[in-house]
Amino acid sequence: MQRRAVVQANSDQWVQCAKCKKILFRPDFERSLQVCVHCGHHHRLRARERILLTVDPNSFHETDSELRPADPLGFPDYADKLRKGAAASGESEAIITGIALLGGYEVVIGAMDFGFMGGSMGAVVGEKVTRCFERGAERRLPVILFCASGGARMQEGLISLMQMAKTTAAVGRLQRAGMPYIAVFTDPTMAGVLASFASLADIILAEPGALVGFAGQRVAAQASVGKPPANFQTAEFQHEHGMIDLIVPRKQIRPTLCSLLEMLVPTSEEAHAR
């Protein structure tokens, strides 16, 4: 029994890369922000991990945490899936939003969590995203969203699809207020989220190797004329074709966002002139 406990304790110190399958020392893996030191694969982060790695220390104040998903269609097993999603992610929904400082700039920030039902967008996710843009417009703050989603949540039917139009309209209100919106595509950014608010950012960044596309890879490959390229539906493919502005390794995301805010956020004098 004691030997088994020692083996278990030792195994907790190691993790296998999901891509190259090499064994990584967990403390080194965490120091590299969960990026494989051998192949550079960016493993998925929890939403709260993502925010804490990005914003200034102790500056994040969560908003709209009281919103909870409902089951408007009485969809079979949906309530159970919601409970499992909460247990897997430690969150009540597939996105966390709030106000924080980033490089000293006050920002509205949100991060999606693929661990909660594949980061799918239902009524609550759509509402929280919409409030991000409305807050940014009202308070004249930039908006930064980390996207990670399989698309609209099928268990909420047309209500989930309505969030595409709702969030898109909210982006327009932020743009009319003259405030910047930066999106960061992480693995994966797909379907209804990609086809709505995610793609409307003023600047789109992406992590290396992130899956980015509308339909799934097998469906898209079946619809393609000829064999798709090896990097089809990756961040690199979308960058080559002009959809993504810059691919940024995880350790460079925070400094890159800080530089962008310096360039994009108007000074108090400029804002007053407007």
Backbone as CSV, one residue per row, in Angstrom:
resi,resn,N_x,N_y,N_z,CA_x,CA_y,CA_z,C_x,C_y,C_z
1,MET,0.833,-1.207,0.000,0.000,0.000,0.000,0.866,1.254,0.000
2,GLN,1.918,1.235,0.831,2.795,2.405,0.897,3.531,2.601,-0.421
3,ARG,3.984,1.483,-1.035,4.692,1.585,-2.308,3.772,2.158,-3.382
4,ARG,2.523,1.725,-3.398,1.558,2.224,-4.381,1.347,3.728,-4.205
5,ALA,1.288,4.187,-2.959,1.108,5.617,-2.702,2.308,6.407,-3.192
6,VAL,3.534,5.839,-3.010,4.741,6.519,-3.485,4.747,6.608,-4.998
7,VAL,4.360,5.510,-5.668,4.284,5.507,-7.135,3.294,6.549,-7.617
8,GLN,2.135,6.636,-6.956,1.115,7.616,-7.337,1.634,9.035,-7.149
9,ALA,2.318,9.284,-6.033,2.861,10.616,-5.778,3.880,10.991,-6.831
10,ASN,4.735,9.998,-7.232,5.737,10.275,-8.255,5.085,10.540,-9.608
11,SER,4.017,9.785,-9.917,3.343,9.957,-11.207,2.692,11.328,-11.320
12,ASP,2.314,11.913,-10.193,1.719,13.245,-10.226,2.725,14.308,-10.664
13,GLN,3.993,13.958,-10.647,5.035,14.907,-11.027,5.324,14.903,-12.522
14,TRP,4.595,14.071,-13.270,4.872,13.945,-14.693,3.578,14.085,-15.491
15,VAL,3.716,14.570,-16.715,2.554,14.705,-17.601,2.996,14.367,-19.019
16,GLN,2.119,13.760,-19.774,2.458,13.386,-21.150,1.925,14.423,-22.127
17,CYS,2.772,14.858,-23.060,2.335,15.819,-24.076,1.260,15.184,-24.940
18,ALA,0.178,15.905,-25.175,-0.938,15.382,-25.963,-0.573,15.206,-27.434
19,LYS,0.485,15.868,-27.889,0.849,15.794,-29.309,2.020,14.854,-29.554
20,CYS,3.184,15.144,-28.965,4.368,14.326,-29.243,4.500,13.124,-28.318
21,LYS,3.675,13.081,-27.267,3.616,11.962,-26.317,4.846,11.845,-25.417
22,LYS,5.715,12.835,-25.435,6.870,12.784,-24.548,6.453,13.108,-23.123
23,ILE,7.206,12.576,-22.161,6.904,12.776,-20.755,7.572,14.058,-20.276
24,LEU,6.798,14.901,-19.602,7.275,16.202,-19.149,7.222,16.274,-17.633
25,PHE,8.227,16.882,-17.039,8.257,17.120,-15.599,7.245,18.216,-15.287
26,ARG,6.267,17.909,-14.441,5.145,18.818,-14.246,5.552,20.242,-13.835
27,PRO,6.489,20.411,-12.878,6.887,21.793,-12.548,7.429,22.566,-13.750
28,ASP,8.210,21.874,-14.618,8.700,22.539,-15.835,7.548,22.845,-16.785
29,PHE,6.604,21.914,-16.868,5.427,22.078,-17.721,4.607,23.291,-17.281
30,GLU,4.441,23.456,-15.981,3.692,24.601,-15.472,4.461,25.906,-15.695
31,ARG,5.789,25.864,-15.526,6.590,27.072,-15.754,6.561,27.510,-17.205
32,SER,6.387,26.563,-18.111,6.297,26.895,-19.541,4.871,27.246,-19.953
33,LEU,3.991,27.451,-18.961,2.576,27.795,-19.179,1.846,26.708,-19.954
34,GLN,2.201,25.457,-19.660,1.578,24.279,-20.261,1.816,24.207,-21.772
35,VAL,3.018,24.593,-22.164,3.469,24.444,-23.548,4.585,23.404,-23.549
36,CYS,4.498,22.419,-24.411,5.497,21.358,-24.467,6.852,21.923,-24.890
37,VAL,7.884,21.635,-24.119,9.223,22.154,-24.425,9.851,21.399,-25.587
38,HIS,9.280,20.258,-25.979,9.835,19.461,-27.075,9.228,19.824,-28.430
39,CYS,7.896,19.862,-28.489,7.234,20.103,-29.789,6.510,21.436,-29.860
40,GLY,6.421,22.166,-28.733,5.762,23.464,-28.738,4.251,23.413,-28.708
41,HIS,3.685,22.225,-28.477,2.223,22.115,-28.434,1.654,22.915,-27.270
42,HIS,0.655,23.740,-27.555,-0.002,24.548,-26.528,-1.204,23.778,-25.982
43,HIS,-1.072,23.268,-24.769,-2.181,22.550,-24.157,-3.256,23.539,-23.703
44,ARG,-4.480,23.060,-23.616,-5.597,23.930,-23.266,-5.521,24.366,-21.805
45,LEU,-5.860,25.628,-21.576,-5.893,26.189,-20.230,-7.332,26.354,-19.766
46,ARG,-7.564,26.289,-18.480,-8.833,26.681,-17.890,-9.006,28.183,-18.061
47,ALA,-10.251,28.631,-18.117,-10.536,30.054,-18.320,-9.927,30.914,-17.225
48,ARG,-10.049,30.468,-15.998,-9.525,31.269,-14.881,-8.002,31.310,-14.896
49,GLU,-7.370,30.197,-15.291,-5.918,30.193,-15.461,-5.511,31.217,-16.508
50,ARG,-6.245,31.235,-17.584,-5.938,32.144,-18.689,-5.978,33.598,-18.230
51,ILE,-7.006,33.960,-17.517,-7.151,35.345,-17.070,-6.043,35.718,-16.094
52,LEU,-5.760,34.842,-15.137,-4.756,35.159,-14.130,-3.358,35.258,-14.725
53,LEU,-3.093,34.505,-15.799,-1.808,34.607,-16.476,-1.670,35.895,-17.277
54,THR,-2.800,36.512,-17.595,-2.795,37.645,-18.523,-2.842,38.995,-17.825
55,VAL,-3.704,39.150,-16.840,-3.950,40.476,-16.261,-2.919,40.805,-15.188
56,ASP,-2.895,42.074,-14.774,-2.027,42.498,-13.679,-2.447,41.777,-12.392
57,PRO,-1.485,41.463,-11.522,-1.796,40.715,-10.295,-2.887,41.382,-9.445
58,ASN,-3.812,40.557,-8.972,-4.872,40.975,-8.034,-5.760,42.091,-8.594
59,SER,-5.887,42.160,-9.906,-6.682,43.245,-10.486,-8.004,42.767,-11.085
60,PHE,-8.226,41.454,-11.160,-9.418,40.939,-11.835,-10.627,40.944,-10.909
61,HIS,-11.703,41.541,-11.368,-12.980,41.555,-10.644,-14.051,40.953,-11.550
62,GLU,-14.533,39.790,-11.180,-15.478,39.065,-12.026,-16.829,39.771,-12.085
63,THR,-17.463,39.691,-13.252,-18.795,40.272,-13.449,-19.776,39.190,-13.913
64,ASP,-21.026,39.384,-13.586,-22.130,38.531,-14.055,-21.969,37.063,-13.652
65,SER,-21.307,36.812,-12.541,-21.112,35.428,-12.106,-22.412,34.790,-11.614
66,GLU,-23.426,35.623,-11.395,-24.700,35.086,-10.890,-25.554,34.465,-11.994
67,LEU,-25.212,34.691,-13.250,-26.013,34.154,-14.353,-25.839,32.639,-14.443
68,ARG,-26.934,31.931,-14.576,-26.915,30.470,-14.646,-27.724,29.990,-15.849
69,PRO,-27.282,28.909,-16.478,-28.028,28.386,-17.634,-29.354,27.757,-17.212
70,ALA,-30.325,27.851,-18.100,-31.626,27.204,-17.898,-31.773,26.088,-18.935
71,ASP,-32.903,25.418,-18.896,-33.186,24.337,-19.854,-34.494,24.667,-20.562
72,PRO,-34.473,25.656,-21.464,-35.724,26.154,-22.041,-36.488,25.135,-22.875
73,LEU,-35.808,24.147,-23.433,-36.468,23.171,-24.296,-36.739,21.847,-23.584
74,GLY,-36.324,21.736,-22.326,-36.445,20.451,-21.650,-35.678,19.373,-22.393
75,PHE,-34.495,19.722,-22.880,-33.714,18.814,-23.717,-33.235,17.622,-22.892
76,PRO,-33.383,16.398,-23.415,-32.997,15.211,-22.642,-31.537,15.263,-22.179
77,ASP,-31.333,15.003,-20.903,-30.004,14.901,-20.277,-29.242,16.221,-20.224
78,TYR,-29.880,17.342,-20.599,-29.158,18.616,-20.600,-28.745,19.018,-19.181
79,ALA,-29.659,18.857,-18.228,-29.335,19.231,-16.852,-28.142,18.438,-16.336
80,ASP,-28.072,17.172,-16.713,-26.954,16.340,-16.283,-25.655,16.794,-16.939
81,LYS,-25.717,17.182,-18.196,-24.523,17.675,-18.896,-24.035,18.987,-18.282
82,LEU,-24.965,19.828,-17.857,-24.575,21.069,-17.195,-23.839,20.778,-15.886
83,ARG,-24.342,19.806,-15.141,-23.686,19.442,-13.883,-22.286,18.875,-14.146
84,LYS,-22.169,18.045,-15.161,-20.864,17.475,-15.503,-19.908,18.561,-15.996
85,GLY,-20.425,19.518,-16.762,-19.590,20.618,-17.238,-19.069,21.459,-16.094
86,ALA,-19.922,21.702,-15.117,-19.500,22.477,-13.950,-18.450,21.721,-13.143
87,ALA,-18.637,20.406,-13.009,-17.668,19.604,-12.260,-16.326,19.534,-12.976
88,ALA,-16.351,19.448,-14.313,-15.114,19.321,-15.086,-14.318,20.616,-15.116
89,SER,-15.028,21.750,-15.167,-14.360,23.038,-15.342,-14.205,23.825,-14.053
90,GLY,-15.039,23.505,-13.059,-15.050,24.293,-11.833,-15.768,25.615,-11.988
91,GLU,-16.485,25.787,-13.097,-17.195,27.038,-13.375,-18.677,26.763,-13.568
92,SER,-19.488,27.807,-13.497,-20.932,27.659,-13.661,-21.365,27.801,-15.110
93,GLU,-20.474,28.266,-15.971,-20.760,28.387,-17.405,-19.454,28.336,-18.191
94,ALA,-19.583,28.439,-19.519,-18.432,28.248,-20.395,-17.627,29.518,-20.634
95,ILE,-17.894,30.576,-19.878,-17.095,31.789,-20.014,-17.035,32.509,-18.666
96,ILE,-15.909,33.132,-18.418,-15.723,34.014,-17.257,-15.464,35.410,-17.800
97,THR,-16.110,36.410,-17.216,-15.913,37.791,-17.671,-15.647,38.689,-16.468
98,GLY,-15.038,39.834,-16.744,-14.777,40.765,-15.659,-14.052,42.009,-16.117
99,ILE,-13.671,42.808,-15.142,-12.880,44.024,-15.357,-11.517,43.790,-14.718
100,ALA,-10.454,44.233,-15.392,-9.108,44.027,-14.853,-8.185,45.110,-15.383
101,LEU,-6.974,45.115,-14.847,-5.906,45.951,-15.371,-4.955,45.068,-16.162
102,LEU,-4.501,45.593,-17.284,-3.530,44.888,-18.117,-2.479,45.891,-18.550
103,GLY,-1.287,45.767,-17.973,-0.252,46.753,-18.240,-0.649,48.130,-17.749
104,GLY,-1.498,48.160,-16.710,-1.963,49.430,-16.172,-3.203,49.972,-16.843
105,TYR,-3.643,49.378,-17.956,-4.850,49.815,-18.662,-6.062,49.049,-18.135
106,GLU,-7.132,49.737,-17.856,-8.360,49.065,-17.445,-9.032,48.464,-18.671
107,VAL,-9.398,47.187,-18.580,-9.992,46.493,-19.724,-11.180,45.655,-19.261
108,VAL,-12.084,45.407,-20.202,-13.107,44.376,-20.030,-12.530,43.103,-20.634
109,ILE,-12.537,42.023,-19.886,-11.877,40.802,-20.358,-12.763,39.591,-20.120
110,GLY,-12.666,38.626,-21.019,-13.405,37.381,-20.865,-12.594,36.231,-21.414
111,ALA,-12.801,35.046,-20.861,-12.109,33.854,-21.335,-13.092,32.690,-21.350
112,MET,-13.155,31.988,-22.466,-14.033,30.833,-22.589,-13.316,29.582,-22.102
113,ASP,-14.086,28.631,-21.596,-13.528,27.403,-21.035,-14.073,26.208,-21.805
114,PHE,-13.184,25.554,-22.576,-13.610,24.410,-23.380,-14.031,23.238,-22.503
115,GLY,-13.594,23.228,-21.254,-13.959,22.144,-20.345,-15.423,22.129,-19.964
116,PHE,-16.127,23.234,-20.173,-17.558,23.289,-19.872,-18.324,23.083,-21.182
117,MET,-18.748,21.856,-21.407,-19.533,21.498,-22.593,-18.898,22.023,-23.875
118,GLY,-17.589,21.842,-23.990,-16.902,22.240,-25.206,-16.921,23.729,-25.464
119,GLY,-17.055,24.530,-24.405,-17.081,25.979,-24.586,-18.254,26.450,-25.421
120,SER,-19.324,25.669,-25.457,-20.456,25.991,-26.331,-21.184,27.249,-25.863
121,MET,-21.771,27.948,-26.836,-22.452,29.218,-26.567,-23.961,29.022,-26.497
122,GLY,-24.487,29.170,-25.279,-25.922,29.205,-25.084,-26.341,30.602,-24.671
123,ALA,-27.518,30.712,-24.060,-28.063,32.024,-23.711,-27.183,32.767,-22.708
124,VAL,-26.624,32.062,-21.721,-25.821,32.733,-20.700,-24.491,33.205,-21.278
125,VAL,-23.830,32.354,-22.068,-22.576,32.780,-22.705,-22.827,33.987,-23.600
126,GLY,-23.893,33.936,-24.394,-24.213,35.067,-25.267,-24.491,36.336,-24.485
127,GLU,-25.198,36.199,-23.366,-25.513,37.369,-22.546,-24.244,37.953,-21.918
128,LYS,-23.367,37.099,-21.411,-22.143,37.595,-20.784,-21.217,38.258,-21.813
129,VAL,-21.125,37.689,-22.989,-20.320,38.307,-24.058,-20.921,39.652,-24.444
130,THR,-22.239,39.689,-24.600,-22.916,40.937,-24.955,-22.668,42.014,-23.906
131,ARG,-22.759,41.645,-22.634,-22.517,42.619,-21.570,-21.074,43.116,-21.570
132,CYS,-20.142,42.278,-21.997,-18.749,42.740,-22.128,-18.669,43.920,-23.082
133,PHE,-19.275,43.771,-24.245,-19.211,44.845,-25.238,-20.006,46.070,-24.787
134,GLU,-21.133,45.845,-24.147,-21.932,46.973,-23.660,-21.192,47.731,-22.566
135,ARG,-20.514,46.987,-21.678,-19.716,47.624,-20.629,-18.570,48.422,-21.232
136,GLY,-17.926,47.833,-22.222,-16.838,48.532,-22.880,-17.294,49.819,-23.527
137,ALA,-18.465,49.779,-24.181,-18.993,50.980,-24.827,-19.404,52.029,-23.794
138,GLU,-20.066,51.586,-22.725,-20.561,52.518,-21.712,-19.414,53.165,-20.932
139,ARG,-18.419,52.367,-20.565,-17.330,52.866,-19.736,-16.105,53.290,-20.550
140,ARG,-16.223,53.162,-21.871,-15.140,53.516,-22.788,-13.869,52.755,-22.416
141,LEU,-14.017,51.413,-22.426,-12.903,50.519,-22.132,-12.703,49.541,-23.293
142,PRO,-11.457,49.163,-23.573,-11.217,48.128,-24.586,-11.709,46.772,-24.097
143,VAL,-12.023,45.895,-25.046,-12.512,44.553,-24.723,-11.524,43.533,-25.275
144,ILE,-11.171,42.555,-24.434,-10.295,41.457,-24.835,-11.007,40.149,-24.518
145,LEU,-11.163,39.292,-25.530,-11.820,38.001,-25.330,-10.917,36.871,-25.801
146,PHE,-10.738,35.865,-24.944,-10.052,34.633,-25.312,-11.118,33.622,-25.730
147,CYS,-11.074,33.205,-26.981,-12.114,32.338,-27.529,-11.650,30.887,-27.518
148,ALA,-12.540,29.993,-27.096,-12.299,28.548,-27.133,-13.661,27.878,-27.127
149,SER,-14.108,27.398,-28.279,-15.482,26.920,-28.352,-15.687,25.981,-29.530
150,GLY,-16.594,25.030,-29.321,-17.019,24.171,-30.412,-18.196,24.739,-31.174
151,GLY,-18.772,25.868,-30.700,-19.870,26.507,-31.421,-21.105,26.703,-30.561
152,ALA,-22.244,26.872,-31.222,-23.508,27.098,-30.518,-23.940,25.819,-29.791
153,ARG,-24.657,25.988,-28.685,-25.062,24.861,-27.833,-26.361,24.265,-28.340
154,MET,-26.284,23.070,-28.873,-27.434,22.447,-29.528,-28.592,22.212,-28.565
155,GLN,-28.314,22.044,-27.273,-29.389,21.765,-26.319,-30.316,22.952,-26.097
156,GLU,-29.915,24.136,-26.577,-30.791,25.304,-26.446,-31.376,25.746,-27.788
157,GLY,-31.162,24.934,-28.811,-31.817,25.158,-30.093,-31.628,26.552,-30.665
158,LEU,-32.738,27.141,-31.149,-32.668,28.460,-31.777,-32.236,29.552,-30.807
159,ILE,-32.469,29.328,-29.519,-32.039,30.334,-28.531,-30.531,30.496,-28.575
160,SER,-29.812,29.377,-28.753,-28.355,29.471,-28.846,-27.938,30.160,-30.152
161,LEU,-28.630,29.864,-31.242,-28.287,30.495,-32.522,-28.564,31.996,-32.497
162,MET,-29.572,32.410,-31.731,-29.873,33.846,-31.604,-28.707,34.622,-30.990
163,GLN,-27.864,33.932,-30.215,-26.737,34.617,-29.574,-25.718,35.099,-30.600
164,MET,-25.699,34.480,-31.771,-24.787,34.936,-32.819,-25.139,36.353,-33.254
165,ALA,-26.423,36.583,-33.520,-26.857,37.924,-33.915,-26.741,38.908,-32.756
166,LYS,-27.069,38.446,-31.569,-27.039,39.315,-30.386,-25.631,39.808,-30.094
167,THR,-24.656,38.893,-30.092,-23.280,39.301,-29.802,-22.698,40.139,-30.929
168,THR,-23.083,39.836,-32.161,-22.610,40.618,-33.307,-23.082,42.062,-33.207
169,ALA,-24.339,42.253,-32.847,-24.867,43.609,-32.688,-24.147,44.347,-31.567
170,ALA,-23.796,43.632,-30.497,-23.094,44.256,-29.373,-21.703,44.721,-29.779
171,VAL,-21.020,43.944,-30.645,-19.719,44.380,-31.162,-19.866,45.710,-31.894
172,GLY,-20.942,45.847,-32.653,-21.187,47.093,-33.372,-21.328,48.283,-32.440
173,ARG,-21.961,48.076,-31.288,-22.105,49.181,-30.333,-20.744,49.596,-29.771
174,LEU,-19.879,48.631,-29.518,-18.534,48.960,-29.041,-17.757,49.720,-30.115
175,GLN,-17.879,49.292,-31.355,-17.166,49.954,-32.438,-17.649,51.389,-32.623
176,ARG,-18.955,51.605,-32.497,-19.480,52.968,-32.633,-18.995,53.866,-31.491
177,ALA,-18.678,53.247,-30.344,-18.137,54.014,-29.229,-16.655,54.317,-29.415
178,GLY,-16.052,53.731,-30.449,-14.658,54.018,-30.766,-13.645,53.291,-29.896
179,MET,-14.061,52.182,-29.257,-13.147,51.439,-28.396,-12.705,50.145,-29.076
180,PRO,-11.440,49.755,-28.872,-10.910,48.568,-29.563,-11.385,47.259,-28.959
181,TYR,-11.432,46.252,-29.808,-11.790,44.901,-29.414,-10.717,43.967,-29.966
182,ILE,-10.078,43.204,-29.072,-9.035,42.254,-29.441,-9.506,40.850,-29.088
183,ALA,-9.433,39.944,-30.054,-9.785,38.543,-29.806,-8.526,37.690,-29.893
184,VAL,-8.451,36.692,-29.021,-7.355,35.730,-29.052,-7.972,34.354,-29.284
185,PHE,-7.664,33.755,-30.438,-8.185,32.427,-30.757,-7.289,31.368,-30.111
186,THR,-7.884,30.541,-29.267,-7.170,29.422,-28.676,-7.818,28.135,-29.182
187,ASP,-7.223,27.018,-28.856,-7.699,25.739,-29.388,-8.885,25.201,-28.597
188,PRO,-10.024,24.922,-29.293,-10.364,25.272,-30.662,-11.272,26.507,-30.687
189,THR,-11.318,27.197,-31.808,-12.277,28.296,-32.001,-13.060,27.965,-33.256
190,MET,-14.318,27.549,-33.077,-15.055,26.933,-34.173,-16.491,27.447,-34.288
191,ALA,-17.085,27.146,-35.424,-18.526,27.197,-35.685,-19.170,28.529,-35.332
192,GLY,-20.264,28.490,-34.539,-21.063,29.691,-34.305,-20.323,30.806,-33.598
193,VAL,-19.365,30.477,-32.736,-18.571,31.513,-32.070,-17.645,32.184,-33.084
194,LEU,-16.981,31.373,-33.914,-16.121,31.938,-34.953,-16.929,32.781,-35.924
195,ALA,-18.145,32.330,-36.245,-18.969,32.999,-37.251,-19.720,34.203,-36.700
196,SER,-19.498,34.552,-35.428,-20.167,35.726,-34.872,-19.149,36.670,-34.259
197,PHE,-19.172,36.831,-32.947,-18.363,37.881,-32.319,-16.861,37.668,-32.434
198,ALA,-16.410,36.400,-32.513,-14.965,36.146,-32.509,-14.273,36.767,-33.718
199,SER,-14.890,36.671,-34.876,-14.254,37.134,-36.109,-14.390,38.627,-36.353
200,LEU,-15.099,39.334,-35.472,-15.360,40.758,-35.700,-14.385,41.664,-34.958
201,ALA,-13.368,41.095,-34.339,-12.422,41.898,-33.570,-11.614,42.823,-34.475
202,ASP,-11.187,43.941,-33.919,-10.315,44.852,-34.660,-8.966,44.199,-34.931
203,ILE,-8.483,43.415,-33.953,-7.242,42.665,-34.109,-7.481,41.250,-33.606
204,ILE,-7.064,40.268,-34.411,-7.232,38.863,-34.051,-5.861,38.226,-33.891
205,LEU,-5.601,37.727,-32.678,-4.399,36.966,-32.393,-4.785,35.491,-32.261
206,ALA,-3.815,34.615,-32.354,-4.089,33.191,-32.157,-2.865,32.506,-31.595
207,GLU,-3.114,31.479,-30.796,-2.010,30.655,-30.316,-1.582,29.687,-31.410
208,PRO,-0.301,29.315,-31.437,0.180,28.364,-32.456,-0.584,27.048,-32.408
209,GLY,-0.939,26.560,-33.591,-1.569,25.255,-33.695,-3.030,25.187,-33.326
210,ALA,-3.644,26.313,-32.957,-5.056,26.290,-32.568,-5.931,25.859,-33.744
211,LEU,-6.923,25.043,-33.470,-7.903,24.659,-34.478,-8.864,25.820,-34.682
212,VAL,-8.981,26.306,-35.920,-9.824,27.461,-36.224,-10.592,27.162,-37.510
213,GLY,-11.916,27.131,-37.431,-12.708,26.864,-38.625,-14.185,26.896,-38.311
214,PHE,-14.999,26.697,-39.332,-16.448,26.697,-39.107,-16.957,25.281,-38.894
215,ALA,-16.917,24.449,-39.920,-17.324,23.054,-39.755,-16.162,22.249,-39.190
216,GLY,-16.477,21.058,-38.689,-15.420,20.176,-38.208,-14.491,19.771,-39.334
217,GLN,-13.295,19.302,-38.983,-12.290,18.997,-40.002,-12.756,17.924,-40.982
218,ARG,-13.429,16.877,-40.485,-13.878,15.813,-41.386,-14.960,16.311,-42.338
219,VAL,-15.905,17.112,-41.821,-16.965,17.662,-42.673,-16.373,18.609,-43.711
220,ALA,-15.462,19.485,-43.268,-14.841,20.434,-44.193,-14.031,19.710,-45.260
221,ALA,-13.339,18.641,-44.868,-12.543,17.887,-45.841,-13.441,17.233,-46.886
222,GLN,-14.608,16.724,-46.458,-15.546,16.111,-47.399,-16.109,17.125,-48.382
223,ALA,-16.233,18.372,-47.947,-16.793,19.422,-48.804,-15.747,20.066,-49.695
224,SER,-14.482,19.775,-49.465,-13.403,20.410,-50.222,-13.249,19.756,-51.590
225,VAL,-12.806,20.547,-52.538,-12.456,20.038,-53.865,-10.979,19.671,-53.829
226,GLY,-10.679,18.399,-53.908,-9.302,17.959,-53.786,-8.921,17.787,-52.323
227,LYS,-7.703,17.400,-52.088,-7.229,17.151,-50.738,-6.822,18.458,-50.073
228,PRO,-7.373,18.782,-48.883,-6.984,20.021,-48.201,-5.532,19.950,-47.747
229,PRO,-4.880,21.114,-47.566,-3.481,21.111,-47.112,-3.337,20.537,-45.717
230,ALA,-2.116,20.163,-45.380,-1.858,19.504,-44.099,-2.219,20.392,-42.913
231,ASN,-2.070,21.704,-43.081,-2.362,22.615,-41.962,-3.760,23.216,-42.055
232,PHE,-4.646,22.561,-42.799,-6.007,23.062,-42.997,-6.717,23.253,-41.664
233,GLN,-7.425,24.368,-41.525,-8.192,24.718,-40.329,-7.313,24.848,-39.081
234,THR,-6.100,25.286,-39.261,-5.253,25.636,-38.133,-5.059,27.147,-38.126
235,ALA,-4.550,27.666,-37.009,-4.269,29.095,-36.933,-3.288,29.507,-38.024
236,GLU,-2.322,28.631,-38.320,-1.327,28.948,-39.349,-1.972,29.074,-40.727
237,PHE,-2.901,28.177,-41.038,-3.614,28.238,-42.319,-4.426,29.530,-42.413
238,GLN,-5.150,29.862,-41.348,-5.977,31.075,-41.366,-5.114,32.337,-41.417
239,HIS,-3.932,32.290,-40.803,-3.023,33.429,-40.870,-2.518,33.622,-42.301
240,GLU,-2.187,32.529,-42.970,-1.726,32.604,-44.358,-2.784,33.207,-45.269
241,HIS,-4.053,33.013,-44.928,-5.146,33.475,-45.777,-5.798,34.765,-45.261
242,GLY,-5.158,35.427,-44.306,-5.581,36.774,-43.922,-6.656,36.874,-42.866
243,MET,-7.078,35.755,-42.289,-8.137,35.833,-41.279,-7.587,36.243,-39.920
244,ILE,-6.364,35.821,-39.625,-5.718,36.103,-38.336,-4.581,37.086,-38.563
245,ASP,-4.473,38.067,-37.671,-3.438,39.096,-37.838,-2.066,38.634,-37.376
246,LEU,-2.013,37.852,-36.302,-0.713,37.486,-35.745,-0.850,36.209,-34.916
247,ILE,0.087,35.292,-35.095,0.157,34.107,-34.249,1.167,34.385,-33.150
248,VAL,0.744,34.207,-31.909,1.560,34.618,-30.769,1.735,33.449,-29.798
249,PRO,2.977,33.037,-29.528,3.197,32.015,-28.494,2.658,32.475,-27.148
250,ARG,2.270,31.533,-26.327,1.574,31.840,-25.081,2.344,32.810,-24.185
251,LYS,3.649,32.624,-24.073,4.430,33.496,-23.200,4.485,34.938,-23.703
252,GLN,4.156,35.144,-24.973,4.215,36.492,-25.540,2.847,37.168,-25.619
253,ILE,1.789,36.466,-25.210,0.450,37.048,-25.351,0.283,38.276,-24.462
254,ARG,0.656,38.172,-23.195,0.504,39.338,-22.312,1.299,40.549,-22.819
255,PRO,2.618,40.430,-23.102,3.328,41.609,-23.604,2.779,42.129,-24.929
256,THR,2.288,41.218,-25.782,1.705,41.666,-27.053,0.435,42.468,-26.817
257,LEU,-0.411,41.999,-25.911,-1.638,42.734,-25.591,-1.305,44.094,-24.980
258,CYS,-0.307,44.144,-24.127,0.093,45.423,-23.526,0.539,46.412,-24.603
259,SER,1.321,45.936,-25.568,1.779,46.805,-26.666,0.605,47.298,-27.504
260,LEU,-0.354,46.409,-27.764,-1.520,46.803,-28.556,-2.357,47.847,-27.820
261,LEU,-2.509,47.678,-26.518,-3.282,48.654,-25.750,-2.603,50.025,-25.785
262,GLU,-1.278,50.045,-25.717,-0.558,51.318,-25.804,-0.848,52.030,-27.113
263,MET,-0.986,51.243,-28.188,-1.224,51.835,-29.504,-2.689,52.190,-29.752
264,LEU,-3.607,51.399,-29.178,-5.017,51.513,-29.554,-5.877,52.312,-28.589
265,VAL,-5.515,52.313,-27.311,-6.369,52.982,-26.323,-6.078,54.479,-26.350
266,PRO,-7.093,55.304,-26.575,-6.864,56.752,-26.618,-6.477,57.307,-25.257
267,THR,-5.611,58.276,-25.251,-5.277,58.961,-24.005,-6.474,59.792,-23.559
268,SER,-6.419,60.297,-22.338,-7.532,61.090,-21.825,-7.743,62.338,-22.674
269,GLU,-6.646,62.917,-23.187,-6.778,64.100,-24.039,-7.452,63.767,-25.355
270,GLU,-7.062,62.612,-25.940,-7.669,62.189,-27.204,-9.142,61.861,-27.007
271,ALA,-9.445,61.164,-25.913,-10.856,60.815,-25.644,-11.690,62.070,-25.449
272,HIS,-11.126,63.069,-24.771,-11.868,64.317,-24.550,-12.107,65.036,-25.888
273,ALA,-11.124,64.972,-26.790,-11.262,65.627,-28.092,-12.384,65.017,-28.907
274,ARG,-12.600,63.704,-28.724,-13.688,63.040,-29.451,-15.046,63.470,-28.961
